[in-house]
Amino acid sequence: MYYIGLDVHKKTISYCVKEVSGQVHREGQIGATRRELDGWMKTLPQPWMVAMEAIDAGKIADCLRCDFLPECHMASTAIRDRRRTLRYRHLLVRQMVQMKNRISGLLMETGVSYNKQRLHRVRYFRELLSSNEEVNESIRPLLRLSRDTIGRLQKTEYALVSSLQRDPLLAERIRHLRTVPGVGPITALTWALEMGDVSRFPSIREAISYCGLCGDEKSSADKMTRTPLSKQRNKHIQRVLVEAAKLAPRQDHDLALFYETAKQKGNGNRATLAVARKMVAYLLAVDRGQRDFVPAEAHRSAAA
């Protein structure tokens, strides 16, 4: 077995090939393009393993050779392609928020009074520009440009989400996931594309850890404390699940009771995280079984 470390940069990739004994078999540099990388791979001795990161290539090869590197899951090409589309949608949403904040900032800067809740509705915005004499002529073009940008971003974002929902690879899976309380199209898509194949999670605890919804436990004698949420997580699924957990108790009686019980033991934020963890258990069960979510009341009725 040959162990290869790659030191990856924007324009070049430094490589180091080591034997099992640790002796350097070959090292050098290639261009950071797919064509050069594919050609270089054909010249490698067989069999080989490779690890890459933006540090010294020799150290990476040693870490790989001594089995110091943890295994990393790589999703299929089909999932990665669709995940890229969903993450691009998140970029559009951030830009929309920036434009909306810019509109509010321009109005506040020039002393214009407005209805904060209705400002970004199309009809109210048009009425504001046409009938409010406080709106300075110097900011009207900027306001219109910002509003037009928001409209274009909204149409693009809607088109991206619609295409993913209709995708044959995801459509049936998304339909099952959306039966879970508090799970809408974005949460279902994020779960499916960020979690990938859920069979790689042998337990609910590991899925919760991957979603970044728990911290480490530190115990000393009879005392046990929890650290803050781990930074080693999938931030995309973490953000979406936390937001979904804020809405789910309003839509499901069992989750509402669960939230109130958890809140009595701590505070609102901890209760929201507890609901998010409960939703992970629901989503994992639905995704593994490829079936719709069955509420607890239905289970109790069937048992009776």
Buried (B, 14 or more C-beta within 10 A) or exposed (E): EBBBBBBBEEEEBBBBBBBEEEEEBEBEEBEBEEEEBEEBEEEBEEEEEBBBBEEEBBBBBBBBBEEEEEEEEEBEEEBEEBBEBBEEBBEBEEBBEEBBEBBBEBBEEEEBEBEEEEBBEEEBBEEBBEEEEEBBEEBEEEBEEBBEBBEEBEEBBEEBBEEBBEBEBBEEBBEBBBBBBBBBBBBBBBBBBBBBEBEEBEEBEEBBBBBBBBBEEEEEEEEEEEEEBBEEBBEBBBBBBBBBBBBBBEEBEBBBEBBEEBBEEEEEEEBBBBBBBBBBBBBBBBBEEEEEBEBEEEEEEEEE
